[in-house]
């Protein structure tokens, strides 16, 4: 059967379900098939020769590519509006492979200070060992022009940030990168392509910990990078050489998870707003970090560049460092519906203390610089009834 032509561009929910998949033939499976194999056969030595010369796109070995991985990549590229994408064994593999595709010894990268702790430690502890200089700028990009020099090759940002949900003005950041000839990269994990499309705002490479919202069920470790075909070719080469390739089983789970991305995000955003408003009124909460609240410093920016405010939030318990930490620990030990667990973006609502998880091995000075205190609790809103979540907050804070 001939595939019918599309009459207009598909929306995100339709892309998440159908992009990258071909069903228009008799007997085509509706579900995604898993190419559960490490290697593939050649038709003959001539094809083998053509592959070695770079003239054939045949599958040879799953570290280099696999049909199931290709479906996930096409789906993510479609959602981000990118020419190409590559999936990886983890979000950290995607971030490292993408940054290293642009940086060599002697190069410099400008990165926002507020980052996921694993990304911050990669820049702080690993890159300098290989001669890469990292310069940090605040999320508002104040003074960024003083950090750039002829050795600067890339700009790396995260927005909304983990865990205090600060935002970076993406149009401003992309314009700065273009002006200075830098490759701009963004971790778009917290927003997902449903709420924010950085490539449309001028960014070059968009990155995800696909373990989170893209897969959405807390059952897979995965990462992804999307951008132009030329840039992703370089990222893919690093993924292959450094061994950060995705397993076909993980790719299947990622594909399955993305099919419900739209409805999950819509429900989670609605519940997150209700939870944030409740916490902001609570007498034992000093501050709520959620960009959908007018009290958030980036509320106006969030309305301008995001399609929704997301399902992540954080709050600070009242009290000084010692009392705030005691209150935060007491809260986390008392929750019943929320689970005390790292990661985020799944169907289950989670709470965690960043000082013990994402931001461990960071000094008090580094924590203060990114707005994380001993009493900061990060919250990932899942798909439970919001009334049950609020009741759980009430009893745990009580």
C-alpha angles and dihedrals in degrees: 000000000000115000109247117238119252113248095203138358114290123244123242096264091052092046091050090056104037111020114112094014130104118206103153101111136077112276096012111155116245091209122068116262118227115226091212097187138108096211143021134218126248123226089228145321092284090062089046089053092048091051092051089051092051093247097114131060093200118142111251109159129003093239085066097040145315134198093244092050089049092058091052090047094051091048093052092045090052093049092050095042090241132147092229144356138195126208122216141193092260143355089257090055090053093048095046094044092049096047093045090051086068104031134069135168109302094025125116133217128197113216133177112252095228104075139137105284093243091055091046092052091048089056094040102042109022111032096055089057088064097045098262115138118214122202120189129217129184120255091258088059091231111171094004092138089066091060099056123092137153091282094056110107108163146028117212124190140166123208130208088025128228116272110351097046098232115165134225119214097243097194091051093046093048092048091052091050092050092048092055098036095248127150107239120215129182136190102223096177099117094048102036120203089283093068103028136022108193095180089063088055093053105271119141104210128023120198135198141188089220088193086082128051098346094060093024103185106084091242107103140050110219145143139193143194125197134185142100119347091246095052095043090051088063093045091049091052089056092047090054096044096043093043099240095136122143124246116239091238090056090047090054092052090048092051092048092048095050091058090074097037096111098051093041094053093046093053094041093051092052092050093045091056091052091049093046092052091049093050092047089060095045114111093219095054118087098189141355120214107208124129092216092068118087087226091065112101092229098044094117092047091049091054090050103047106024130068091214138000099253136234100269124093140154135204137197120227116226120259137059123296094287098040092040092053092047091051092047092049091047090051093049092048092052103049116113106177096033113069122225099232143123125248124047146213099073132120091265121078112237139191127195141165108242093206088065099038129018093017102037117135091034120124123242088252092053091047092050090050091059096041098251116139133183088258096050115121120192116212129198112194117217134182102285121121106284091224089061091049092052092047089052090051090050095053095040093050091042 
